[in-house]
């Protein structure tokens, strides 16, 4: 009986301790929860494509206006298509000292789901460092936020300005070229060597081999290669040299035949054109390469041109041509293949040189003007990048040396460099 009474008293004390602990824990938890923000207003973000909303609200009363530290870690912004649906977090924001002093902040929410004409309900709640969330404030159920697409996207203003300058430069240079003024274009050794290579093949009584890459006619590299093929075919027609053009795509073969035939006709030798010299081999990459290396080893062409899109076969072709002693001219826009061509070929068209071949060879005023205008655009972008790197470097150095008294200058340089990087250059 006594043991049972003691057990009952012990269990009673346990229950009493549990109830007091739970009460104290709940009180502590309730006390730790921050007060919610207020006066939530959501409006359409101006001058954009309709994929952003501006969220403005007053900060929680627990946010100290002038203190550097705050019990509020961040403000959680959530969205949902229904007023009472499942809200998804889209952004966590922390107010700046200026926003704390003003007591309110405005946040631009740009979520992938926000689209023009689609209604959204938004909520904002304060969150502490311990993860305690306040009650939320949300948009009225009867008045959801809706974004709209404006006529102009203000974020692309710098792109409009830079694009207008480039377009004006293109028109200006085209007008200059049409008026008869000579526009300087630096010499491209690989294109200048076309006549030398074809002439050497003619003297040796051997053929010229032109490989337009392994990509189809819809690739810009193949089109650029066919442009140079026209020049090679024109010189081959003048010197009466044999020109072989094996292709890996049937449409490339058709386009190459038309290109070579037009070149022979323009050279006044349509009778020398041989359609069978331009053939289709196979779409299989290494089957095509095996045919080319075999033909190069047997026929030993004196001049080899590799101009188009190439991949793993670039080094195989270049080394085979080097082994048979041919003069080789290569060009591609594949950065990973350029080192192989540079190492094994006599001349290599690098990057933009390959695409500038049409204007360089034809000397057409419109193409030359376009080429010079594009150079203006490259100069503008390169100058902006150098200025931005300089500003950020100076800003970081100035802020790292507070004893020099250049903190203000450093902050200005960092702000200017960040604006140039994140707004001007990012607008394109």
Secondary structure, DSSP 8 states (H G I E B T S, - for coil): -HHHHHHHHHHHHHHHHHHHHHHHHHHHHHHHS----EEEEEEE-SSSSS--EEEEEE--TTS-SS-S--SEEEEEEEEESSTTS--EEEEEE---HHHHHHTEEEEEE--TT--TT-EEEEEEEEEETT--B---EE--TTS-EE----SS-GGGHHHHHHHHHHHHHHHHHHHHHHTT--------HHHHHHHHHHHHHHHHT--EEEEEESS-TTSHHHHHHHHHHHHHHHHHHHHT--EEEEESSHHHHHHHHHHHHHHHHHTT-GGG--GGGEEE--S-HHHHHHHHHHHHHHH--SEEEEEEE--THHHHHHHHHHHTT-EEEEEES-HHHHHHHHHH-SEEEETHHHHTHHHHHH--HHHHHHHHHHHHHHHHHHHHHHHHHHHHHHHHHHHH-GGGT-HHHHHHHHHHHHHIIIIIITT-
